[in-house]
Amino acid sequence: MIKLSKKMIIAAGAVVLLAIGIAVVINIDTTEQSEEMAQNENVYTIFSEGTEDIAEVQVNNGGEVICAVNNGDWTINDLTTDDVDTNKAYGLAGTVSMLTSKNKIEDNPQDLSQYGLENPAITVVVKLKNGNENKLYIGDKSPTLGEYFIMKDGDSSVYTMYEFKVDTLMQPLSYYKDFNRFNINIDDITNIKIERSDETIEIKLIDDIDENTNNVWEMVSPYESGANDDYIDNKILAPLSELSMNVPVDSSIGDINESDAMTVSLTIRPYDNNTGKYSDEYIETFKVLKIDGDKGYVQYKNNIFEVPAEQINFSKDSSFNIVSKLQALVDISKVSSVTVDYDNKTYKMGIEHKDNGETVFTLDDKETNNQLSQQMYKCIAELAADSIYEGEAPGKTIMKLTYEGLRERDDTVIEFKSVDDINCAVFRNGKAEFKMKTSKLDEFKEVFDEYVKNPMAEEE
């Protein structure tokens, strides 16, 4: 066996005649000694091949046979790269690709049983791409050195092997299947779609986002409306950032009602901070099979995983929880005025956007106390829906808000029409999807009446 530097001076008689306990004591290294030996290159090479030249590493550890296979990407046994952690598979090959030792225990041993090498606990077969094959035998652990005895087939010397490398060789198949298959950056999500038996919910990032944008998510289905950004951040995106699918569920998870299953599709547009560029969009999809107490079961690609229910509870929430309840909310940076019509009265609040970022309000083209007007506009924006519109016949218009956009496409008209003694329907650009309590509008009109009496009043 080739040694990287000068030979270690070991009395041959001591190695042959003394018991193994005495023999290994002679070769005990402290950390300082190991570092010194490394510096002096007193290291034996047992086996050395580049991982790129290895086709397969087969490990028989007395239980299951683990085989790391190099198919361009490293995998284990006959599993696909979707089923195993390719980094761990590559790590198995790397464990044996460079085997060195600071301890040569004995040349031409007469009794392999004293090292556990007569019937080795672990046999490693390394197959190279050129067709060559090498075998390594690993025996008992030295009680004094804390390392394992090892021999290479065709070599007559016994060495020791680092314990951590043997630990890697002893890992079961489940070790390679234990990794997070679902790993996304939630900041790269541009679209979220939840398909279930009762409805399909779809939300997306709005097309034009800048520093003045108030609401970045909008609902596409089942309503066309602004979405509730706070809800999406806290109830959908935050759980998705924690979602992990590590170990497939091997046992039965019980009955699954297909009508209860929900499919979640995420459109991902990765952004590279280093290049400042976006990569091509792709879609990640998983199916929520069922939620049982604090446990949830998710099907992702070819496997089923158990996950905490809190990470997927959003999939069963009502669309009404996700949509923005603020039905009068529009992006103020994109409108130049809002006209308020009620009780045969009409008022127009002008919204001027200064170059310095300041927003100045007027009322019917007259100057106002800007702070007071901002508070009044906030009252308009906070008119929130209370329930879903169920097709009731609309009555008279109670109030109307007309937003004039800086561009025609940003024009928005919201009408509140009575449907019964308690509620009114909220029509956005001619389409009603929600209802609001009429009492909210009555309270708003009282506040707005006070505002128009003296729009220059100091805010109390």
C-alpha positions as CSV (number, residue, x, y, z in Angstrom):
1,M,0.0,0.0,0.0
2,I,1.4,3.4,-1.0
3,K,2.1,5.7,1.9
4,L,2.2,9.5,1.4
5,S,5.5,10.0,3.3
6,K,8.0,8.2,5.4
7,K,7.0,4.8,6.9
8,M,5.8,4.7,10.5
9,I,8.3,2.9,12.7
10,I,6.5,0.1,14.4
11,A,8.2,-2.9,15.8
12,A,7.1,-5.9,13.8
13,G,7.4,-8.2,16.7
14,A,5.1,-6.1,18.8
15,V,2.4,-6.1,16.1
16,V,2.6,-9.9,15.6
17,L,3.1,-11.1,19.2
18,L,1.2,-8.7,21.3
19,A,-2.6,-8.7,21.8
20,I,-4.6,-6.4,19.6
21,G,-5.4,-4.1,22.5
22,I,-1.7,-3.4,23.0
23,A,-1.2,-3.0,19.3
24,V,-3.8,-0.4,18.9
25,V,-2.6,1.5,22.0
26,I,0.7,2.0,20.2
27,N,-1.3,3.9,17.4
28,I,-3.5,6.1,19.6
29,D,-3.6,9.7,18.3
30,T,-4.7,12.7,20.2
31,T,-6.1,15.7,18.3
32,E,-2.8,17.4,18.5
33,Q,-1.0,14.3,17.2
34,S,-3.5,13.9,14.3
35,E,-2.9,17.5,13.3
36,E,0.8,17.1,13.5
37,M,0.6,13.9,11.5
38,A,-1.5,15.6,8.9
39,Q,1.0,18.4,8.6
40,N,3.8,15.8,8.2
41,E,1.6,13.9,5.7
42,N,1.8,10.7,7.7
43,V,-1.4,9.4,6.1
44,Y,-2.1,6.1,4.3
45,T,-4.3,6.1,1.2
46,I,-6.6,3.1,1.3
47,F,-8.7,4.0,-1.7
48,S,-8.9,7.1,-4.0
49,E,-11.1,7.7,-7.0
50,G,-12.8,10.8,-8.2
51,T,-16.6,10.7,-7.7
52,E,-17.0,11.6,-11.4
53,D,-15.3,8.3,-12.3
54,I,-17.5,6.2,-10.0
55,A,-20.6,4.5,-11.5
56,E,-22.0,2.9,-8.4
57,V,-21.3,2.4,-4.7
58,Q,-23.0,-0.7,-3.2
59,V,-23.1,-1.0,0.6
60,N,-24.1,-4.2,2.3
61,N,-24.3,-3.4,6.0
62,G,-25.9,-6.7,7.1
63,G,-29.4,-5.3,6.8
64,E,-30.6,-3.7,3.6
65,V,-28.3,-3.1,0.6
66,I,-27.9,0.5,-0.3
67,C,-26.6,1.4,-3.7
68,A,-25.7,4.9,-4.8
69,V,-26.0,5.1,-8.6
70,N,-24.4,7.8,-10.7
71,N,-26.9,8.7,-13.5
72,G,-25.7,12.2,-13.9
73,D,-27.6,12.9,-10.7
74,W,-26.9,10.6,-7.9
75,T,-29.7,8.5,-6.6
76,I,-30.2,5.4,-4.4
77,N,-31.2,1.9,-5.5
78,D,-34.0,2.1,-8.1
79,L,-35.5,5.3,-6.7
80,T,-35.8,8.4,-8.8
81,T,-34.3,11.8,-7.9
82,D,-37.8,12.8,-6.7
83,D,-37.7,10.1,-4.1
84,V,-34.2,10.6,-2.6
85,D,-32.0,13.4,-1.5
86,T,-29.4,13.5,-4.3
87,N,-27.0,15.4,-2.1
88,K,-27.0,12.5,0.4
89,A,-26.6,10.0,-2.4
90,Y,-23.6,11.9,-3.7
91,G,-22.3,12.1,-0.1
92,L,-22.3,8.3,0.1
93,A,-20.1,8.1,-2.9
94,G,-17.9,10.8,-1.6
95,T,-17.5,8.9,1.7
96,V,-15.6,6.1,0.0
97,S,-14.1,8.1,-2.9
98,M,-11.2,9.2,-0.7
99,L,-10.4,6.8,2.1
100,T,-7.2,7.6,4.1
101,S,-6.0,6.5,7.5
102,K,-3.4,7.6,10.0
103,N,-3.3,4.1,11.4
104,K,-1.9,1.0,9.8
105,I,-2.6,-1.8,12.3
106,E,-1.0,-4.9,10.8
107,D,0.5,-6.3,7.6
108,N,-0.4,-9.8,6.5
109,P,-2.6,-10.5,9.6
110,Q,-2.9,-14.2,10.5
111,D,-6.2,-13.8,12.4
112,L,-8.8,-11.5,10.8
113,S,-11.4,-12.4,13.4
114,Q,-9.7,-10.2,16.0
115,Y,-10.6,-7.2,13.8
116,G,-14.0,-8.4,12.8
117,L,-12.8,-8.8,9.3
118,E,-13.3,-12.6,8.9
119,N,-17.0,-11.9,8.6
120,P,-17.1,-8.2,8.0
121,A,-20.1,-6.1,9.2
122,I,-20.0,-4.0,6.1
123,T,-18.9,-4.8,2.6
124,V,-18.6,-1.9,0.1
125,V,-18.3,-2.5,-3.7
126,V,-17.2,0.5,-5.7
127,K,-17.8,0.1,-9.5
128,L,-16.0,2.5,-11.8
129,K,-17.1,3.7,-15.1
130,N,-14.2,2.0,-16.8
131,G,-15.5,-1.3,-15.6
132,N,-13.0,-1.9,-12.7
133,E,-14.4,-3.0,-9.4
134,N,-13.0,-2.6,-5.8
135,K,-14.1,-4.1,-2.6
136,L,-13.7,-2.8,0.9
137,Y,-14.3,-4.7,4.1
138,I,-15.1,-3.0,7.4
139,G,-15.0,-4.9,10.7
140,D,-15.2,-4.1,14.4
141,K,-14.6,-0.8,16.1
142,S,-11.3,-0.5,18.0
143,P,-12.1,0.0,21.7
144,T,-9.0,2.3,22.1
145,L,-8.8,4.2,18.8
146,G,-12.6,4.7,18.4
147,E,-12.2,3.9,14.7
148,Y,-13.2,0.9,12.6
149,F,-10.8,-1.7,11.1
150,I,-10.8,-1.8,7.3
151,M,-9.2,-3.8,4.5
152,K,-9.3,-3.4,0.8
153,D,-9.6,-6.6,-1.3
154,G,-6.2,-7.4,-2.7
155,D,-4.4,-5.5,0.0
156,S,-2.8,-7.4,2.9
157,S,-2.9,-4.5,5.4
158,V,-5.4,-3.6,8.1
159,Y,-6.1,0.1,8.7
160,T,-8.6,2.1,10.6
161,M,-11.4,4.1,9.2
162,Y,-13.0,7.2,10.7
163,E,-16.1,6.6,12.7
164,F,-18.2,9.3,11.0
165,K,-17.6,7.7,7.6
166,V,-18.8,4.3,8.9
167,D,-21.9,6.1,10.3
168,T,-22.7,7.2,6.8
169,L,-22.3,3.7,5.4
170,M,-24.7,2.4,8.1
171,Q,-27.6,4.7,7.1
172,P,-30.8,3.0,6.2
173,L,-32.8,3.7,3.0
174,S,-35.2,6.0,5.1
175,Y,-32.2,8.3,5.6
176,Y,-32.0,9.1,1.9
177,K,-35.7,9.5,1.6
178,D,-35.8,12.0,4.4
179,F,-35.5,15.5,2.9
180,N,-37.7,18.4,2.0
181,R,-39.1,17.9,-1.5
182,F,-41.1,21.1,-1.3
183,N,-38.8,24.1,-1.0
184,I,-39.9,27.4,-2.5
185,N,-39.3,31.1,-1.8
186,I,-42.7,32.6,-1.0
187,D,-41.5,35.9,-2.4
188,D,-41.4,34.2,-5.8
189,I,-45.1,33.2,-5.8
190,T,-47.1,35.2,-8.3
191,N,-50.4,33.2,-8.4
192,I,-52.2,30.9,-5.9
193,K,-55.0,28.7,-7.1
194,I,-57.1,26.4,-4.8
195,E,-59.4,24.0,-6.5
196,R,-62.0,22.1,-4.5
197,S,-65.5,20.7,-5.0
198,D,-67.4,23.8,-3.9
199,E,-65.4,26.5,-5.7
200,T,-62.1,27.5,-7.2
201,I,-60.2,30.3,-5.5
202,E,-57.5,32.1,-7.5
203,I,-55.5,35.1,-6.4
204,K,-52.6,36.8,-8.2
205,L,-50.2,39.6,-7.8
206,I,-51.4,42.8,-9.6
207,D,-49.6,43.6,-12.8
208,D,-48.3,47.0,-11.8
209,I,-46.7,47.4,-8.4
210,D,-44.7,50.4,-7.3
211,E,-43.9,52.1,-4.0
212,N,-47.3,53.7,-3.9
213,T,-49.3,50.5,-4.4
214,N,-51.5,49.8,-1.3
215,N,-52.9,46.4,-2.2
216,V,-50.6,44.0,-4.1
217,W,-52.9,40.9,-4.4
218,E,-56.2,40.7,-6.3
219,M,-58.8,37.9,-6.5
220,V,-59.5,36.5,-9.9
221,S,-62.0,33.8,-8.9
222,P,-64.7,33.4,-7.6
223,Y,-64.8,37.2,-7.4
224,E,-63.0,39.9,-9.3
225,S,-61.9,42.1,-6.5
226,G,-59.0,43.2,-4.4
227,A,-57.7,40.5,-2.1
228,N,-56.9,40.8,1.7
229,D,-53.1,41.3,1.7
230,D,-52.8,40.8,5.5
231,Y,-54.8,37.5,5.3
232,I,-52.7,36.2,2.4
233,D,-49.4,37.1,4.1
234,N,-50.3,35.6,7.5
235,K,-52.7,32.8,6.7
236,I,-51.4,31.5,3.3
237,L,-47.8,32.6,2.6
238,A,-46.5,32.3,6.1
239,P,-47.7,28.6,6.4
240,L,-46.4,27.9,2.9
241,S,-43.0,29.1,4.0
242,E,-43.0,26.4,6.7
243,L,-44.5,23.6,4.6
244,S,-42.1,20.7,4.4
245,M,-42.6,17.3,2.8
246,N,-39.8,15.2,4.2
247,V,-40.7,11.5,4.8
248,P,-43.3,9.8,2.7
249,V,-46.1,8.1,4.7
250,D,-45.6,4.3,4.2
251,S,-48.7,3.2,6.2
252,S,-52.3,3.7,5.3
253,I,-53.8,7.1,6.1
254,G,-57.3,5.8,6.2
255,D,-60.2,6.5,3.9
256,I,-60.0,9.5,1.6
257,N,-63.1,11.2,0.3
258,E,-62.1,12.6,-3.1
259,S,-64.7,15.3,-2.9
260,D,-62.9,16.7,0.1
261,A,-59.5,16.8,-1.6
262,M,-58.2,20.2,-2.6
263,T,-55.6,21.0,-5.2
264,V,-53.2,23.9,-4.6
265,S,-51.3,25.3,-7.6
266,L,-48.6,27.9,-7.1
267,T,-47.1,29.9,-10.0
268,I,-43.4,30.5,-9.2
269,R,-41.3,33.2,-10.9
270,P,-37.8,32.8,-9.3
271,Y,-35.7,36.0,-8.9
272,D,-31.9,35.8,-8.7
273,N,-30.5,38.4,-6.4
274,N,-27.1,38.0,-7.9
275,T,-28.1,38.7,-11.5
276,G,-31.1,40.8,-10.8
277,K,-33.1,38.8,-13.3
278,Y,-36.1,36.6,-13.2
279,S,-36.0,32.9,-14.4
280,D,-38.8,31.2,-16.3
281,E,-42.1,30.7,-14.5
282,Y,-43.1,27.2,-13.4
283,I,-46.0,25.7,-11.4
284,E,-45.8,23.7,-8.3
285,T,-48.9,21.6,-7.5
286,F,-49.8,19.5,-4.4
287,K,-53.1,17.9,-3.3
288,V,-54.5,18.2,0.2
289,L,-56.0,14.8,0.7
290,K,-57.5,15.3,4.1
291,I,-57.1,17.2,7.4
292,D,-57.6,15.2,10.5
293,G,-57.2,17.2,13.8
294,D,-53.7,18.6,14.0
295,K,-52.5,16.4,11.1
296,G,-52.8,16.9,7.4
297,Y,-52.0,14.6,4.5
298,V,-50.6,16.0,1.3
299,Q,-49.9,14.2,-2.0
300,Y,-46.9,15.7,-3.8
301,K,-45.8,14.1,-7.1
302,N,-45.6,10.4,-6.3
303,N,-45.7,10.4,-2.5
304,I,-48.0,11.2,0.4
305,F,-46.7,13.2,3.3
306,E,-47.9,14.0,6.8
307,V,-47.7,17.7,7.6
308,P,-49.0,19.9,10.5
309,A,-52.6,20.8,9.7
310,E,-51.9,24.5,10.4
311,Q,-49.7,24.6,7.3
312,I,-52.5,23.7,5.0
313,N,-55.6,24.9,6.7
314,F,-55.9,27.8,4.3
315,S,-56.9,25.4,1.6
316,K,-60.3,24.9,3.2
317,D,-61.0,28.5,4.1
318,S,-63.9,30.5,2.6
319,S,-63.1,32.7,-0.3
320,F,-64.8,35.5,1.6
321,N,-61.9,35.3,4.2
322,I,-59.4,35.9,1.4
323,V,-61.1,38.6,-0.5
324,S,-60.7,42.2,0.6
325,K,-63.7,43.3,2.6
326,L,-62.9,46.9,1.9
327,Q,-65.2,47.3,-1.1
328,A,-64.5,51.0,-1.6
329,L,-60.7,50.4,-1.6
330,V,-58.9,51.3,-4.8
331,D,-55.2,52.2,-5.3
332,I,-55.2,55.9,-4.4
333,S,-52.0,56.4,-6.4
334,K,-53.9,55.6,-9.6
335,V,-56.9,57.9,-9.2
336,S,-57.4,61.6,-9.5
337,S,-60.8,62.0,-7.8
338,V,-63.7,60.3,-6.1
339,T,-67.2,61.6,-6.4
340,V,-69.6,60.7,-3.6
341,D,-73.4,60.7,-4.4
342,Y,-76.1,60.1,-1.7
343,D,-79.5,61.6,-0.8
344,N,-79.6,63.8,-3.9
345,K,-76.2,65.4,-2.9
346,T,-73.0,65.2,-4.9
347,Y,-69.4,66.0,-3.7
348,K,-66.2,65.6,-5.5
349,M,-62.9,65.0,-3.6
350,G,-59.9,65.8,-5.8
351,I,-56.7,63.9,-5.3
352,E,-53.5,65.6,-6.6
353,H,-50.2,63.7,-6.6
354,K,-47.2,66.0,-6.1
355,D,-43.8,65.2,-7.4
356,N,-42.4,65.0,-3.9
357,G,-44.8,62.1,-3.1
358,E,-47.3,64.3,-1.2
359,T,-51.0,63.8,-1.8
360,V,-53.2,66.9,-1.7
361,F,-57.0,66.7,-1.4
362,T,-59.6,69.3,-2.5
363,L,-63.4,69.3,-2.1
364,D,-65.4,70.5,-5.2
365,D,-62.1,72.2,-6.4
366,K,-61.7,74.1,-3.1
367,E,-58.8,73.8,-0.6
368,T,-59.3,71.6,2.4
369,N,-57.5,70.7,5.6
370,N,-55.4,67.9,4.1
371,Q,-55.2,65.9,7.3
372,L,-59.0,66.0,7.7
373,S,-59.5,65.0,4.1
374,Q,-57.1,62.1,4.4
375,Q,-59.1,60.9,7.4
376,M,-62.3,61.3,5.4
377,Y,-60.9,59.3,2.5
378,K,-59.9,56.6,4.9
379,C,-63.5,56.4,6.1
380,I,-64.5,55.8,2.4
381,A,-61.9,53.2,2.0
382,E,-62.9,51.3,5.1
383,L,-66.4,50.6,4.0
384,A,-66.2,46.8,4.3
385,A,-68.4,44.0,3.1
386,D,-70.3,41.8,5.6
387,S,-71.4,38.8,3.5
388,I,-71.8,37.3,0.1
389,Y,-74.4,38.6,-2.3
390,E,-76.8,35.7,-3.1
391,G,-78.6,37.2,-6.1
392,E,-81.3,39.1,-4.2
393,A,-83.2,41.6,-6.4
394,P,-81.6,45.1,-6.0
395,G,-83.6,48.1,-5.0
396,K,-82.8,51.8,-5.2
397,T,-79.3,53.1,-5.0
398,I,-78.4,54.3,-1.5
399,M,-75.0,55.7,-2.3
400,K,-72.6,55.8,-5.2
401,L,-68.8,56.3,-5.4
402,T,-67.2,57.1,-8.7
403,Y,-63.4,56.9,-8.9
404,E,-61.8,58.7,-11.8
405,G,-58.5,57.0,-12.7
406,L,-55.3,58.7,-13.9
407,R,-55.9,56.2,-16.8
408,E,-59.2,55.2,-18.1
409,R,-58.6,51.5,-17.1
410,D,-58.4,52.6,-13.5
411,D,-61.9,54.1,-13.4
412,T,-64.1,52.4,-10.8
413,V,-67.8,52.8,-10.0
414,I,-69.2,51.4,-6.8
415,E,-73.0,51.4,-6.1
416,F,-74.7,50.4,-2.9
417,K,-78.3,49.2,-3.6
418,S,-80.8,48.1,-1.0
419,V,-81.9,44.4,-1.0
420,D,-83.8,44.3,2.3
421,D,-84.3,46.3,5.5
422,I,-80.8,45.5,6.8
423,N,-78.5,45.0,3.8
424,C,-77.5,46.5,0.6
425,A,-75.7,44.9,-2.4
426,V,-72.3,46.3,-3.4
427,F,-72.0,46.6,-7.2
428,R,-68.5,47.1,-8.5
429,N,-68.5,48.3,-12.1
430,G,-72.0,46.8,-12.5
431,K,-71.3,43.5,-10.8
432,A,-72.5,42.6,-7.3
433,E,-70.7,40.0,-5.3
434,F,-71.0,41.2,-1.7
435,K,-73.5,42.7,0.7
436,M,-73.0,45.4,3.4
437,K,-75.2,46.5,6.3
438,T,-77.1,49.6,5.4
439,S,-76.4,51.0,8.9
440,K,-72.7,51.4,7.9
441,L,-73.7,53.7,5.0
442,D,-76.0,55.7,7.3
443,E,-73.1,56.2,9.8
444,F,-70.8,57.2,6.9
445,K,-73.2,59.7,5.5
446,E,-73.5,61.4,8.9
447,V,-69.7,61.7,9.1
448,F,-69.4,63.0,5.5
449,D,-72.1,65.6,6.1
450,E,-70.1,67.0,9.0
451,Y,-67.0,67.1,6.8
452,V,-68.5,69.0,3.9
453,K,-69.9,71.6,6.3
454,N,-66.3,72.7,7.1
455,P,-63.6,70.9,5.2
456,M,-61.1,73.4,6.5
457,A,-61.7,72.6,10.1
458,E,-58.8,71.5,12.2
459,E,-58.9,67.8,13.0
460,E,-59.9,67.1,16.6
